[in-house]
Amino acid sequence: MLNLITEFHRCNVHISGERKSETKTENNGTTKSEFYYGKFQRVIPLPARVQNTNVTADYKDGILNLTLPKSEQEKNKVVKVNLELSAA
């Protein structure tokens, strides 16, 4: 069993989850049980901001595919600064 949580924060993708699995084998009257479990977390930086409303994810055959459309670049903002010069 695998539990995945994927979150998007500004220019990062946070992927975390937990896996649990158990295998049992019986051979000549002996039973062998193995348990695999653990938590994991990854933070992946992105080169640009993402449109959070249009993100899609697909998990198939152990592969997580994320579609992350870029957000439109903000227009360059011009800021006017008034300077007051004092006579020295």
N, CA, C and O atoms as a CHARMM CRD file, in Angstrom:
* protein
*
  352
    1    1 MET  N      0.84900  -1.16300   0.00000 PROA 1      0.00000
    2    1 MET  CA     0.00000   0.00000   0.00000 PROA 1      0.00000
    3    1 MET  C      0.90100   1.23300   0.00000 PROA 1      0.00000
    4    1 MET  O      1.90100   1.27700   0.71700 PROA 1      0.00000
    5    2 LEU  N      0.55000   2.22100  -0.79400 PROA 2      0.00000
    6    2 LEU  CA     1.30600   3.46300  -0.87900 PROA 2      0.00000
    7    2 LEU  C      0.34800   4.62700  -0.74300 PROA 2      0.00000
    8    2 LEU  O     -0.67800   4.68000  -1.42100 PROA 2      0.00000
    9    3 ASN  N      0.68400   5.56200   0.13500 PROA 3      0.00000
   10    3 ASN  CA    -0.12900   6.74600   0.34800 PROA 3      0.00000
   11    3 ASN  C      0.71600   7.94800  -0.05400 PROA 3      0.00000
   12    3 ASN  O      1.76400   8.18800   0.54500 PROA 3      0.00000
   13    4 LEU  N      0.27700   8.71400  -1.06700 PROA 4      0.00000
   14    4 LEU  CA     1.03000   9.86900  -1.56000 PROA 4      0.00000
   15    4 LEU  C      0.27800  11.16300  -1.30700 PROA 4      0.00000
   16    4 LEU  O     -0.94200  11.22600  -1.45400 PROA 4      0.00000
   17    5 ILE  N      1.02400  12.20100  -0.92300 PROA 5      0.00000
   18    5 ILE  CA     0.47100  13.54600  -0.78700 PROA 5      0.00000
   19    5 ILE  C      1.36200  14.46900  -1.61300 PROA 5      0.00000
   20    5 ILE  O      2.57500  14.50500  -1.40800 PROA 5      0.00000
   21    6 THR  N      0.77800  15.20500  -2.53100 PROA 6      0.00000
   22    6 THR  CA     1.51900  16.12400  -3.37900 PROA 6      0.00000
   23    6 THR  C      0.96200  17.52200  -3.17100 PROA 6      0.00000
   24    6 THR  O     -0.24100  17.74700  -3.30300 PROA 6      0.00000
   25    7 GLU  N      1.84900  18.46500  -2.84400 PROA 7      0.00000
   26    7 GLU  CA     1.44400  19.85000  -2.60100 PROA 7      0.00000
   27    7 GLU  C      2.34300  20.78100  -3.40300 PROA 7      0.00000
   28    7 GLU  O      3.49100  20.45500  -3.70300 PROA 7      0.00000
   29    8 PHE  N      1.80300  21.93800  -3.74100 PROA 8      0.00000
   30    8 PHE  CA     2.55000  22.93300  -4.49900 PROA 8      0.00000
   31    8 PHE  C      2.59700  24.22500  -3.70400 PROA 8      0.00000
   32    8 PHE  O      1.56400  24.76000  -3.30200 PROA 8      0.00000
   33    9 HSD  N      3.80400  24.72000  -3.48400 PROA 9      0.00000
   34    9 HSD  CA     4.00800  25.96100  -2.74700 PROA 9      0.00000
   35    9 HSD  C      4.93500  26.84600  -3.57700 PROA 9      0.00000
   36    9 HSD  O      6.11600  26.53800  -3.73600 PROA 9      0.00000
   37   10 ARG  N      4.40900  27.92300  -4.09300 PROA 10     0.00000
   38   10 ARG  CA     5.17200  28.88200  -4.90500 PROA 10     0.00000
   39   10 ARG  C      5.93300  28.16800  -6.00500 PROA 10     0.00000
   40   10 ARG  O      5.33100  27.74000  -6.99000 PROA 10     0.00000
   41   11 CYS  N      7.23400  28.03200  -5.86300 PROA 11     0.00000
   42   11 CYS  CA     8.05100  27.40400  -6.91000 PROA 11     0.00000
   43   11 CYS  C      8.61500  26.06100  -6.46100 PROA 11     0.00000
   44   11 CYS  O      9.70600  25.67800  -6.88400 PROA 11     0.00000
   45   12 ASN  N      7.88900  25.34500  -5.61500 PROA 12     0.00000
   46   12 ASN  CA     8.33800  24.04100  -5.12400 PROA 12     0.00000
   47   12 ASN  C      7.20700  23.01800  -5.18600 PROA 12     0.00000
   48   12 ASN  O      6.03000  23.35100  -5.04200 PROA 12     0.00000
   49   13 VAL  N      7.59500  21.77500  -5.40100 PROA 13     0.00000
   50   13 VAL  CA     6.65900  20.65100  -5.30500 PROA 13     0.00000
   51   13 VAL  C      7.07100  19.84700  -4.07900 PROA 13     0.00000
   52   13 VAL  O      8.22500  19.43600  -3.96100 PROA 13     0.00000
   53   14 HSD  N      6.13300  19.62200  -3.16800 PROA 14     0.00000
   54   14 HSD  CA     6.37500  18.82600  -1.96400 PROA 14     0.00000
   55   14 HSD  C      5.66700  17.48000  -2.16100 PROA 14     0.00000
   56   14 HSD  O      4.44600  17.42700  -2.31300 PROA 14     0.00000
   57   15 ILE  N      6.44300  16.40500  -2.15700 PROA 15     0.00000
   58   15 ILE  CA     5.88400  15.06000  -2.29600 PROA 15     0.00000
   59   15 ILE  C      6.23400  14.29200  -1.02400 PROA 15     0.00000
   60   15 ILE  O      7.40300  14.18800  -0.65200 PROA 15     0.00000
   61   16 SER  N      5.21800  13.76000  -0.36900 PROA 16     0.00000
   62   16 SER  CA     5.45400  12.95800   0.82500 PROA 16     0.00000
   63   16 SER  C      4.53100  11.75400   0.78300 PROA 16     0.00000
   64   16 SER  O      3.52700  11.74100   0.07100 PROA 16     0.00000
   65   17 GLY  N      4.88600  10.76200   1.54500 PROA 17     0.00000
   66   17 GLY  CA     4.05200   9.57100   1.55100 PROA 17     0.00000
   67   17 GLY  C      4.55200   8.53000   2.53000 PROA 17     0.00000
   68   17 GLY  O      5.52400   8.72900   3.25900 PROA 17     0.00000
   69   18 GLU  N      3.85100   7.42100   2.51500 PROA 18     0.00000
   70   18 GLU  CA     4.18600   6.30200   3.37500 PROA 18     0.00000
   71   18 GLU  C      3.87200   5.02000   2.62200 PROA 18     0.00000
   72   18 GLU  O      2.83500   4.90500   1.96900 PROA 18     0.00000
   73   19 ARG  N      4.77200   4.06800   2.72100 PROA 19     0.00000
   74   19 ARG  CA     4.52700   2.77400   2.06800 PROA 19     0.00000
   75   19 ARG  C      4.51000   1.67300   3.10700 PROA 19     0.00000
   76   19 ARG  O      5.25500   1.70500   4.08600 PROA 19     0.00000
   77   20 LYS  N      3.65400   0.71100   2.87800 PROA 20     0.00000
   78   20 LYS  CA     3.54900  -0.46100   3.75500 PROA 20     0.00000
   79   20 LYS  C      3.29400  -1.67000   2.86500 PROA 20     0.00000
   80   20 LYS  O      2.41600  -1.64100   2.00200 PROA 20     0.00000
   81   21 SER  N      4.05300  -2.71300   3.07400 PROA 21     0.00000
   82   21 SER  CA     3.79100  -3.94800   2.34200 PROA 21     0.00000
   83   21 SER  C      4.23800  -5.14300   3.17800 PROA 21     0.00000
   84   21 SER  O      5.11100  -5.03400   4.03900 PROA 21     0.00000
   85   22 GLU  N      3.62300  -6.26800   2.90100 PROA 22     0.00000
   86   22 GLU  CA     3.91300  -7.49300   3.63500 PROA 22     0.00000
   87   22 GLU  C      3.93300  -8.64900   2.64400 PROA 22     0.00000
   88   22 GLU  O      3.06300  -8.75200   1.77800 PROA 22     0.00000
   89   23 THR  N      4.92000  -9.50800   2.77600 PROA 23     0.00000
   90   23 THR  CA     4.97300 -10.70700   1.94200 PROA 23     0.00000
   91   23 THR  C      5.10500 -11.93000   2.84900 PROA 23     0.00000
   92   23 THR  O      5.82400 -11.90400   3.84800 PROA 23     0.00000
   93   24 LYS  N      4.40800 -12.98400   2.48700 PROA 24     0.00000
   94   24 LYS  CA     4.47800 -14.24800   3.23200 PROA 24     0.00000
   95   24 LYS  C      4.78600 -15.36600   2.24800 PROA 24     0.00000
   96   24 LYS  O      4.18600 -15.45500   1.17700 PROA 24     0.00000
   97   25 THR  N      5.72300 -16.21100   2.62600 PROA 25     0.00000
   98   25 THR  CA     6.02300 -17.39400   1.82200 PROA 25     0.00000
   99   25 THR  C      6.08200 -18.60600   2.74800 PROA 25     0.00000
  100   25 THR  O      6.59200 -18.54000   3.86700 PROA 25     0.00000
  101   26 GLU  N      5.55000 -19.70100   2.25000 PROA 26     0.00000
  102   26 GLU  CA     5.58000 -20.94800   3.01400 PROA 26     0.00000
  103   26 GLU  C      6.34300 -21.98000   2.20200 PROA 26     0.00000
  104   26 GLU  O      6.08400 -22.17500   1.01500 PROA 26     0.00000
  105   27 ASN  N      7.30700 -22.65000   2.87700 PROA 27     0.00000
  106   27 ASN  CA     8.11700 -23.63500   2.18800 PROA 27     0.00000
  107   27 ASN  C      8.49300 -24.73800   3.17800 PROA 27     0.00000
  108   27 ASN  O      9.14700 -24.47300   4.18600 PROA 27     0.00000
  109   28 ASN  N      8.08900 -25.94600   2.89900 PROA 28     0.00000
  110   28 ASN  CA     8.40900 -27.11900   3.72800 PROA 28     0.00000
  111   28 ASN  C      8.03400 -26.90800   5.19400 PROA 28     0.00000
  112   28 ASN  O      8.81100 -27.25000   6.08600 PROA 28     0.00000
  113   29 GLY  N      6.87900 -26.36200   5.44300 PROA 29     0.00000
  114   29 GLY  CA     6.40300 -26.19400   6.80200 PROA 29     0.00000
  115   29 GLY  C      6.93400 -24.94800   7.51200 PROA 29     0.00000
  116   29 GLY  O      6.59500 -24.71300   8.67200 PROA 29     0.00000
  117   30 THR  N      7.74500 -24.16400   6.84800 PROA 30     0.00000
  118   30 THR  CA     8.25300 -22.90900   7.44700 PROA 30     0.00000
  119   30 THR  C      7.55200 -21.73000   6.78400 PROA 30     0.00000
  120   30 THR  O      7.31300 -21.71500   5.57700 PROA 30     0.00000
  121   31 THR  N      7.23900 -20.76200   7.60200 PROA 31     0.00000
  122   31 THR  CA     6.59300 -19.55500   7.09700 PROA 31     0.00000
  123   31 THR  C      7.55100 -18.37900   7.26800 PROA 31     0.00000
  124   31 THR  O      8.10700 -18.16300   8.34500 PROA 31     0.00000
  125   32 LYS  N      7.72900 -17.63100   6.19600 PROA 32     0.00000
  126   32 LYS  CA     8.60000 -16.46000   6.22400 PROA 32     0.00000
  127   32 LYS  C      7.74700 -15.22900   5.93700 PROA 32     0.00000
  128   32 LYS  O      7.04600 -15.17600   4.92700 PROA 32     0.00000
  129   33 SER  N      7.80800 -14.23300   6.83300 PROA 33     0.00000
  130   33 SER  CA     7.06500 -12.98400   6.64800 PROA 33     0.00000
  131   33 SER  C      8.04800 -11.82500   6.59000 PROA 33     0.00000
  132   33 SER  O      8.97400 -11.74200   7.39600 PROA 33     0.00000
  133   34 GLU  N      7.83900 -10.92900   5.62700 PROA 34     0.00000
  134   34 GLU  CA     8.66400  -9.73900   5.51500 PROA 34     0.00000
  135   34 GLU  C      7.75600  -8.52100   5.47300 PROA 34     0.00000
  136   34 GLU  O      6.72000  -8.51900   4.80800 PROA 34     0.00000
  137   35 PHE  N      8.16300  -7.49600   6.19000 PROA 35     0.00000
  138   35 PHE  CA     7.40400  -6.24900   6.23900 PROA 35     0.00000
  139   35 PHE  C      8.29900  -5.11600   5.75200 PROA 35     0.00000
  140   35 PHE  O      9.44800  -4.99400   6.17700 PROA 35     0.00000
  141   36 TYR  N      7.76500  -4.29200   4.86000 PROA 36     0.00000
  142   36 TYR  CA     8.45700  -3.10400   4.38600 PROA 36     0.00000
  143   36 TYR  C      7.57400  -1.90900   4.70000 PROA 36     0.00000
  144   36 TYR  O      6.39600  -1.89000   4.34400 PROA 36     0.00000
  145   37 TYR  N      8.13900  -0.92100   5.36200 PROA 37     0.00000
  146   37 TYR  CA     7.35400   0.26100   5.68000 PROA 37     0.00000
  147   37 TYR  C      8.30000   1.44200   5.85000 PROA 37     0.00000
  148   37 TYR  O      9.49300   1.27500   6.10500 PROA 37     0.00000
  149   38 GLY  N      7.74800   2.62400   5.70400 PROA 38     0.00000
  150   38 GLY  CA     8.54900   3.82800   5.91400 PROA 38     0.00000
  151   38 GLY  C      7.89300   5.05000   5.31600 PROA 38     0.00000
  152   38 GLY  O      7.06700   4.97000   4.40700 PROA 38     0.00000
  153   39 LYS  N      8.29500   6.19300   5.86400 PROA 39     0.00000
  154   39 LYS  CA     7.80600   7.47200   5.37100 PROA 39     0.00000
  155   39 LYS  C      8.90500   8.12700   4.54700 PROA 39     0.00000
  156   39 LYS  O     10.09100   7.88300   4.77300 PROA 39     0.00000
  157   40 PHE  N      8.50800   8.95500   3.59700 PROA 40     0.00000
  158   40 PHE  CA     9.47800   9.68000   2.79900 PROA 40     0.00000
  159   40 PHE  C      8.92800  11.05800   2.46900 PROA 40     0.00000
  160   40 PHE  O      7.72300  11.29900   2.52800 PROA 40     0.00000
  161   41 GLN  N      9.84200  11.95300   2.12000 PROA 41     0.00000
  162   41 GLN  CA     9.45000  13.31500   1.77100 PROA 41     0.00000
  163   41 GLN  C     10.50900  13.89900   0.84300 PROA 41     0.00000
  164   41 GLN  O     11.70600  13.72900   1.07600 PROA 41     0.00000
  165   42 ARG  N     10.07500  14.57700  -0.19300 PROA 42     0.00000
  166   42 ARG  CA    10.97100  15.24600  -1.13400 PROA 42     0.00000
  167   42 ARG  C     10.42100  16.62900  -1.43600 PROA 42     0.00000
  168   42 ARG  O      9.20900  16.81700  -1.54400 PROA 42     0.00000
  169   43 VAL  N     11.32500  17.59900  -1.57100 PROA 43     0.00000
  170   43 VAL  CA    10.96400  18.94200  -2.00800 PROA 43     0.00000
  171   43 VAL  C     11.75100  19.20400  -3.28800 PROA 43     0.00000
  172   43 VAL  O     12.98200  19.16900  -3.28500 PROA 43     0.00000
  173   44 ILE  N     11.03700  19.46700  -4.37800 PROA 44     0.00000
  174   44 ILE  CA    11.67200  19.66600  -5.67200 PROA 44     0.00000
  175   44 ILE  C     11.46400  21.11600  -6.10300 PROA 44     0.00000
  176   44 ILE  O     10.32700  21.54800  -6.28900 PROA 44     0.00000
  177   45 PRO  N     12.55700  21.87500  -6.26500 PROA 45     0.00000
  178   45 PRO  CA    12.40600  23.25600  -6.71800 PROA 45     0.00000
  179   45 PRO  C     12.05200  23.29800  -8.20200 PROA 45     0.00000
  180   45 PRO  O     12.54600  22.49200  -8.99000 PROA 45     0.00000
  181   46 LEU  N     11.20100  24.23600  -8.57100 PROA 46     0.00000
  182   46 LEU  CA    10.78900  24.39900  -9.95700 PROA 46     0.00000
  183   46 LEU  C     11.39500  25.68200 -10.51700 PROA 46     0.00000
  184   46 LEU  O     11.61400  26.63800  -9.77300 PROA 46     0.00000
  185   47 PRO  N     11.66700  25.71100 -11.81200 PROA 47     0.00000
  186   47 PRO  CA    12.28200  26.90900 -12.39500 PROA 47     0.00000
  187   47 PRO  C     11.32200  28.08000 -12.56100 PROA 47     0.00000
  188   47 PRO  O     11.76600  29.20700 -12.78200 PROA 47     0.00000
  189   48 ALA  N     10.02400  27.84200 -12.46000 PROA 48     0.00000
  190   48 ALA  CA     9.03900  28.90900 -12.64900 PROA 48     0.00000
  191   48 ALA  C      7.81500  28.62800 -11.78800 PROA 48     0.00000
  192   48 ALA  O      7.62000  27.51100 -11.30600 PROA 48     0.00000
  193   49 ARG  N      7.00000  29.65000 -11.60300 PROA 49     0.00000
  194   49 ARG  CA     5.75100  29.46700 -10.85400 PROA 49     0.00000
  195   49 ARG  C      4.77900  28.60800 -11.65900 PROA 49     0.00000
  196   49 ARG  O      4.86000  28.53000 -12.88500 PROA 49     0.00000
  197   50 VAL  N      3.86300  27.96800 -10.94200 PROA 50     0.00000
  198   50 VAL  CA     2.92900  27.02000 -11.54200 PROA 50     0.00000
  199   50 VAL  C      1.49700  27.51000 -11.34800 PROA 50     0.00000
  200   50 VAL  O      1.17300  28.12400 -10.33100 PROA 50     0.00000
  201   51 GLN  N      0.64400  27.23200 -12.33400 PROA 51     0.00000
  202   51 GLN  CA    -0.79300  27.51400 -12.20100 PROA 51     0.00000
  203   51 GLN  C     -1.39400  26.40500 -11.34000 PROA 51     0.00000
  204   51 GLN  O     -1.66900  25.31200 -11.83700 PROA 51     0.00000
  205   52 ASN  N     -1.59600  26.67800 -10.07200 PROA 52     0.00000
  206   52 ASN  CA    -2.06100  25.63800  -9.14300 PROA 52     0.00000
  207   52 ASN  C     -3.42600  25.06700  -9.51700 PROA 52     0.00000
  208   52 ASN  O     -3.71800  23.91400  -9.20100 PROA 52     0.00000
  209   53 THR  N     -4.25300  25.84600 -10.17700 PROA 53     0.00000
  210   53 THR  CA    -5.60000  25.37600 -10.49900 PROA 53     0.00000
  211   53 THR  C     -5.61300  24.39600 -11.66700 PROA 53     0.00000
  212   53 THR  O     -6.60300  23.68900 -11.85600 PROA 53     0.00000
  213   54 ASN  N     -4.53700  24.33400 -12.46000 PROA 54     0.00000
  214   54 ASN  CA    -4.50600  23.45900 -13.63400 PROA 54     0.00000
  215   54 ASN  C     -3.53500  22.29000 -13.50300 PROA 54     0.00000
  216   54 ASN  O     -3.19000  21.66800 -14.50800 PROA 54     0.00000
  217   55 VAL  N     -3.09000  21.98300 -12.30100 PROA 55     0.00000
  218   55 VAL  CA    -2.15000  20.88400 -12.07900 PROA 55     0.00000
  219   55 VAL  C     -2.89500  19.56000 -12.12100 PROA 55     0.00000
  220   55 VAL  O     -3.98100  19.43200 -11.55700 PROA 55     0.00000
  221   56 THR  N     -2.30300  18.56900 -12.79600 PROA 56     0.00000
  222   56 THR  CA    -2.88500  17.22500 -12.81000 PROA 56     0.00000
  223   56 THR  C     -1.80100  16.22300 -12.41100 PROA 56     0.00000
  224   56 THR  O     -0.61100  16.46500 -12.61400 PROA 56     0.00000
  225   57 ALA  N     -2.23100  15.09800 -11.84400 PROA 57     0.00000
  226   57 ALA  CA    -1.29900  14.05600 -11.41100 PROA 57     0.00000
  227   57 ALA  C     -1.86000  12.69200 -11.79200 PROA 57     0.00000
  228   57 ALA  O     -3.07200  12.48000 -11.79900 PROA 57     0.00000
  229   58 ASP  N     -0.95300  11.77400 -12.10800 PROA 58     0.00000
  230   58 ASP  CA    -1.33000  10.41100 -12.46600 PROA 58     0.00000
  231   58 ASP  C     -0.27100   9.46900 -11.88200 PROA 58     0.00000
  232   58 ASP  O      0.92700   9.69700 -12.05400 PROA 58     0.00000
  233   59 TYR  N     -0.71100   8.42000 -11.19700 PROA 59     0.00000
  234   59 TYR  CA     0.19800   7.43100 -10.62200 PROA 59     0.00000
  235   59 TYR  C     -0.13400   6.07700 -11.22100 PROA 59     0.00000
  236   59 TYR  O     -1.22700   5.54600 -11.02100 PROA 59     0.00000
  237   60 LYS  N      0.83200   5.51900 -11.96500 PROA 60     0.00000
  238   60 LYS  CA     0.58600   4.24400 -12.63000 PROA 60     0.00000
  239   60 LYS  C      1.88800   3.44900 -12.67600 PROA 60     0.00000
  240   60 LYS  O      2.93400   3.98500 -13.04300 PROA 60     0.00000
  241   61 ASP  N      1.82300   2.18600 -12.30900 PROA 61     0.00000
  242   61 ASP  CA     2.96900   1.28000 -12.33600 PROA 61     0.00000
  243   61 ASP  C      4.17600   1.83300 -11.58500 PROA 61     0.00000
  244   61 ASP  O      5.31300   1.67100 -12.03000 PROA 61     0.00000
  245   62 GLY  N      3.93300   2.48800 -10.44100 PROA 62     0.00000
  246   62 GLY  CA     5.01800   3.00300  -9.62800 PROA 62     0.00000
  247   62 GLY  C      5.61900   4.31100 -10.09700 PROA 62     0.00000
  248   62 GLY  O      6.63700   4.74500  -9.55800 PROA 62     0.00000
  249   63 ILE  N      5.01400   4.95200 -11.09100 PROA 63     0.00000
  250   63 ILE  CA     5.53700   6.21400 -11.62400 PROA 63     0.00000
  251   63 ILE  C      4.50300   7.31700 -11.41500 PROA 63     0.00000
  252   63 ILE  O      3.34100   7.17800 -11.79900 PROA 63     0.00000
  253   64 LEU  N      4.94500   8.41500 -10.79900 PROA 64     0.00000
  254   64 LEU  CA     4.09200   9.57800 -10.58200 PROA 64     0.00000
  255   64 LEU  C      4.37300  10.58700 -11.68600 PROA 64     0.00000
  256   64 LEU  O      5.49500  11.07700 -11.81500 PROA 64     0.00000
  257   65 ASN  N      3.35500  10.89700 -12.48300 PROA 65     0.00000
  258   65 ASN  CA     3.46600  11.89600 -13.54600 PROA 65     0.00000
  259   65 ASN  C      2.69900  13.13300 -13.13500 PROA 65     0.00000
  260   65 ASN  O      1.50800  13.06500 -12.83200 PROA 65     0.00000
  261   66 LEU  N      3.38900  14.27300 -13.12600 PROA 66     0.00000
  262   66 LEU  CA     2.76800  15.55200 -12.79500 PROA 66     0.00000
  263   66 LEU  C      2.78200  16.44600 -14.02200 PROA 66     0.00000
  264   66 LEU  O      3.80100  16.55700 -14.70400 PROA 66     0.00000
  265   67 THR  N      1.65600  17.08200 -14.30400 PROA 67     0.00000
  266   67 THR  CA     1.58100  18.08000 -15.36400 PROA 67     0.00000
  267   67 THR  C      1.44600  19.42700 -14.68100 PROA 67     0.00000
  268   67 THR  O      0.44800  19.70300 -14.01500 PROA 67     0.00000
  269   68 LEU  N      2.45900  20.26300 -14.85100 PROA 68     0.00000
  270   68 LEU  CA     2.54700  21.53100 -14.13700 PROA 68     0.00000
  271   68 LEU  C      2.62300  22.68600 -15.14000 PROA 68     0.00000
  272   68 LEU  O      3.72000  23.05500 -15.56000 PROA 68     0.00000
  273   69 PRO  N      1.49200  23.26000 -15.52900 PROA 69     0.00000
  274   69 PRO  CA     1.55000  24.37900 -16.47900 PROA 69     0.00000
  275   69 PRO  C      2.12700  25.63000 -15.81900 PROA 69     0.00000
  276   69 PRO  O      1.79400  25.95600 -14.67900 PROA 69     0.00000
  277   70 LYS  N      2.99500  26.32400 -16.55400 PROA 70     0.00000
  278   70 LYS  CA     3.59900  27.55100 -16.04300 PROA 70     0.00000
  279   70 LYS  C      2.54800  28.63800 -15.92100 PROA 70     0.00000
  280   70 LYS  O      1.61900  28.72000 -16.72500 PROA 70     0.00000
  281   71 SER  N      2.71000  29.47000 -14.90600 PROA 71     0.00000
  282   71 SER  CA     1.81900  30.61800 -14.78400 PROA 71     0.00000
  283   71 SER  C      2.36600  31.73700 -15.66800 PROA 71     0.00000
  284   71 SER  O      3.55500  31.78000 -15.98500 PROA 71     0.00000
  285   72 GLU  N      1.47800  32.62600 -16.05000 PROA 72     0.00000
  286   72 GLU  CA     1.90300  33.73800 -16.88600 PROA 72     0.00000
  287   72 GLU  C      2.80100  34.65100 -16.06800 PROA 72     0.00000
  288   72 GLU  O      2.53200  34.93200 -14.90000 PROA 72     0.00000
  289   73 GLN  N      3.84600  35.09800 -16.68800 PROA 73     0.00000
  290   73 GLN  CA     4.78400  35.98100 -16.01000 PROA 73     0.00000
  291   73 GLN  C      4.09000  37.29600 -15.66000 PROA 73     0.00000
  292   73 GLN  O      3.31600  37.84000 -16.44600 PROA 73     0.00000
  293   74 GLU  N      4.38600  37.78200 -14.47400 PROA 74     0.00000
  294   74 GLU  CA     3.83800  39.07700 -14.09600 PROA 74     0.00000
  295   74 GLU  C      4.51000  40.14000 -14.95300 PROA 74     0.00000
  296   74 GLU  O      5.70000  40.05700 -15.25500 PROA 74     0.00000
  297   75 LYS  N      3.73400  41.12600 -15.33300 PROA 75     0.00000
  298   75 LYS  CA     4.30600  42.21800 -16.11100 PROA 75     0.00000
  299   75 LYS  C      5.28700  42.98400 -15.23600 PROA 75     0.00000
  300   75 LYS  O      5.12200  43.06800 -14.01900 PROA 75     0.00000
  301   76 ASN  N      6.29900  43.53700 -15.87100 PROA 76     0.00000
  302   76 ASN  CA     7.25800  44.34900 -15.11500 PROA 76     0.00000
  303   76 ASN  C      6.53800  45.55000 -14.54500 PROA 76     0.00000
  304   76 ASN  O      5.88100  46.30200 -15.26400 PROA 76     0.00000
  305   77 LYS  N      6.66700  45.71400 -13.26900 PROA 77     0.00000
  306   77 LYS  CA     6.00400  46.81600 -12.60200 PROA 77     0.00000
  307   77 LYS  C      6.99300  47.96600 -12.44200 PROA 77     0.00000
  308   77 LYS  O      8.12800  47.76400 -12.00900 PROA 77     0.00000
  309   78 VAL  N      6.56200  49.15200 -12.79000 PROA 78     0.00000
  310   78 VAL  CA     7.39100  50.33200 -12.63900 PROA 78     0.00000
  311   78 VAL  C      6.94400  51.04700 -11.37900 PROA 78     0.00000
  312   78 VAL  O      5.76400  51.35100 -11.20800 PROA 78     0.00000
  313   79 VAL  N      7.88500  51.31000 -10.51300 PROA 79     0.00000
  314   79 VAL  CA     7.57900  51.98200  -9.25900 PROA 79     0.00000
  315   79 VAL  C      8.26500  53.34900  -9.28900 PROA 79     0.00000
  316   79 VAL  O      9.47200  53.45400  -9.50600 PROA 79     0.00000
  317   80 LYS  N      7.47600  54.37100  -9.07100 PROA 80     0.00000
  318   80 LYS  CA     8.00700  55.73400  -9.07500 PROA 80     0.00000
  319   80 LYS  C      8.34100  56.11400  -7.63800 PROA 80     0.00000
  320   80 LYS  O      7.51700  55.97200  -6.73400 PROA 80     0.00000
  321   81 VAL  N      9.58300  56.60700  -7.44200 PROA 81     0.00000
  322   81 VAL  CA    10.03100  57.00100  -6.10800 PROA 81     0.00000
  323   81 VAL  C     10.33300  58.48700  -6.14000 PROA 81     0.00000
  324   81 VAL  O     11.12600  58.94500  -6.96200 PROA 81     0.00000
  325   82 ASN  N      9.71100  59.23600  -5.25700 PROA 82     0.00000
  326   82 ASN  CA     9.97200  60.67500  -5.14300 PROA 82     0.00000
  327   82 ASN  C     11.11200  60.88700  -4.14900 PROA 82     0.00000
  328   82 ASN  O     11.07700  60.38500  -3.02600 PROA 82     0.00000
  329   83 LEU  N     12.11200  61.63300  -4.57900 PROA 83     0.00000
  330   83 LEU  CA    13.24600  61.92800  -3.71200 PROA 83     0.00000
  331   83 LEU  C     13.16600  63.37400  -3.27400 PROA 83     0.00000
  332   83 LEU  O     12.91600  64.26500  -4.08600 PROA 83     0.00000
  333   84 GLU  N     13.37400  63.60300  -2.01400 PROA 84     0.00000
  334   84 GLU  CA    13.44000  64.96000  -1.49300 PROA 84     0.00000
  335   84 GLU  C     14.90300  65.25700  -1.18200 PROA 84     0.00000
  336   84 GLU  O     15.52300  64.59500  -0.35000 PROA 84     0.00000
  337   85 LEU  N     15.43300  66.24700  -1.85300 PROA 85     0.00000
  338   85 LEU  CA    16.83600  66.60700  -1.65500 PROA 85     0.00000
  339   85 LEU  C     16.89600  67.74800  -0.66700 PROA 85     0.00000
  340   85 LEU  O     16.20000  68.75100  -0.81900 PROA 85     0.00000
  341   86 SER  N     17.71600  67.59600   0.33000 PROA 86     0.00000
  342   86 SER  CA    17.87400  68.67500   1.33000 PROA 86     0.00000
  343   86 SER  C     19.10500  69.48700   0.97500 PROA 86     0.00000
  344   86 SER  O     20.10600  68.94100   0.51300 PROA 86     0.00000
  345   87 ALA  N     19.03100  70.78400   1.19000 PROA 87     0.00000
  346   87 ALA  CA    20.16300  71.65300   0.89300 PROA 87     0.00000
  347   87 ALA  C     21.22000  71.49300   1.97400 PROA 87     0.00000
  348   87 ALA  O     20.91600  71.57500   3.16400 PROA 87     0.00000
  349   88 ALA  N     22.44500  71.26800   1.56700 PROA 88     0.00000
  350   88 ALA  CA    23.50800  71.07100   2.55500 PROA 88     0.00000
  351   88 ALA  C     24.44400  72.24100   2.61600 PROA 88     0.00000
  352   88 ALA  O     25.39400  72.23200   3.39800 PROA 88     0.00000
